[in-house]
């Protein structure tokens, strides 16, 4: 309802995979570039990736569970 329209199947899959990879990218960037970012910068980076992923997860939860929408993802 919020994230996708009926004929945008590829966009839906991109949002689902982006949720997973956003956390990994944030953790790797903070782990590898933690010294350059600093302690506060690494914390802000990982927290912002976590908050973005959480907000997208809540929207997807609403779309699938509360709106009774079926979703099929081919792996």
VOKOL-385067 format. One record per residue (C-alpha): residue number from 1; x, y, z. Coordinates in pm, 1 decimal, always signed. Layout:
N
[tifi NUM; [X; Y; Z]]
...
***
This chain:
75
[tifi 1; [+0.0; +0.0; +0.0]]
[tifi 2; [+269.4; +248.6; +95.1]]
[tifi 3; [+571.4; +104.7; -80.5]]
[tifi 4; [+457.5; -52.7; -402.7]]
[tifi 5; [+201.1; -32.1; -675.7]]
[tifi 6; [+48.6; -333.4; -841.9]]
[tifi 7; [+281.5; -345.4; -1143.6]]
[tifi 8; [+609.8; -272.5; -963.8]]
[tifi 9; [+721.6; -623.3; -864.1]]
[tifi 10; [+1092.5; -553.4; -905.3]]
[tifi 11; [+1073.7; -246.8; -683.7]]
[tifi 12; [+918.3; -454.5; -406.7]]
[tifi 13; [+1202.9; -705.8; -418.0]]
[tifi 14; [+1458.2; -423.0; -415.6]]
[tifi 15; [+1307.3; -279.1; -97.4]]
[tifi 16; [+1311.0; -619.4; +72.4]]
[tifi 17; [+1674.3; -685.0; -12.6]]
[tifi 18; [+1772.4; -327.6; +67.3]]
[tifi 19; [+1650.9; -378.9; +423.6]]
[tifi 20; [+1888.7; -670.7; +467.1]]
[tifi 21; [+2189.7; -517.8; +296.4]]
[tifi 22; [+2153.1; -176.4; +460.1]]
[tifi 23; [+2235.8; -329.0; +797.1]]
[tifi 24; [+2534.2; -517.4; +655.9]]
[tifi 25; [+2669.2; -211.1; +476.3]]
[tifi 26; [+2634.9; +1.9; +789.2]]
[tifi 27; [+2813.6; -254.2; +1003.1]]
[tifi 28; [+3094.1; -303.6; +751.2]]
[tifi 29; [+3142.2; +69.6; +700.2]]
[tifi 30; [+3159.7; +127.0; +1074.4]]
[tifi 31; [+3390.9; -170.5; +1123.6]]
[tifi 32; [+3630.2; -96.3; +839.1]]
[tifi 33; [+3618.9; +283.7; +848.1]]
[tifi 34; [+3559.7; +320.3; +1218.4]]
[tifi 35; [+3888.8; +495.1; +1284.8]]
[tifi 36; [+3831.8; +752.1; +1012.0]]
[tifi 37; [+3470.6; +810.0; +1112.5]]
[tifi 38; [+3545.6; +824.5; +1481.8]]
[tifi 39; [+3346.5; +671.2; +1761.2]]
[tifi 40; [+3060.0; +917.0; +1731.5]]
[tifi 41; [+3048.0; +899.2; +1350.1]]
[tifi 42; [+3040.0; +518.8; +1349.8]]
[tifi 43; [+2761.2; +524.8; +1605.0]]
[tifi 44; [+2559.3; +771.8; +1401.0]]
[tifi 45; [+2612.3; +568.2; +1082.5]]
[tifi 46; [+2506.4; +237.0; +1231.6]]
[tifi 47; [+2213.2; +391.1; +1418.6]]
[tifi 48; [+2083.4; +567.8; +1108.9]]
[tifi 49; [+2106.0; +247.3; +902.4]]
[tifi 50; [+1919.9; +63.8; +1177.5]]
[tifi 51; [+1645.2; +327.0; +1198.3]]
[tifi 52; [+1594.8; +332.8; +819.5]]
[tifi 53; [+1577.3; -46.7; +811.6]]
[tifi 54; [+1331.9; -50.8; +1101.5]]
[tifi 55; [+1101.4; +203.8; +938.7]]
[tifi 56; [+1095.1; +11.2; +609.6]]
[tifi 57; [+1030.0; -311.3; +801.5]]
[tifi 58; [+732.2; -156.0; +977.5]]
[tifi 59; [+586.7; -40.0; +645.4]]
[tifi 60; [+633.3; -384.6; +492.9]]
[tifi 61; [+475.3; -542.7; +800.8]]
[tifi 62; [+173.0; -319.5; +756.7]]
[tifi 63; [+152.3; -398.0; +386.5]]
[tifi 64; [+176.2; -776.6; +422.0]]
[tifi 65; [+18.2; -860.9; +757.1]]
[tifi 66; [-236.1; -589.9; +826.6]]
[tifi 67; [-346.7; -532.2; +465.7]]
[tifi 68; [-361.9; -907.4; +390.8]]
[tifi 69; [-139.7; -875.3; +84.0]]
[tifi 70; [+32.1; -1186.2; -44.8]]
[tifi 71; [+396.2; -1165.1; -143.5]]
[tifi 72; [+604.0; -1411.0; -344.4]]
[tifi 73; [+978.3; -1364.0; -384.7]]
[tifi 74; [+1173.8; -1592.5; -617.7]]
[tifi 75; [+1522.5; -1650.9; -486.4]]
***
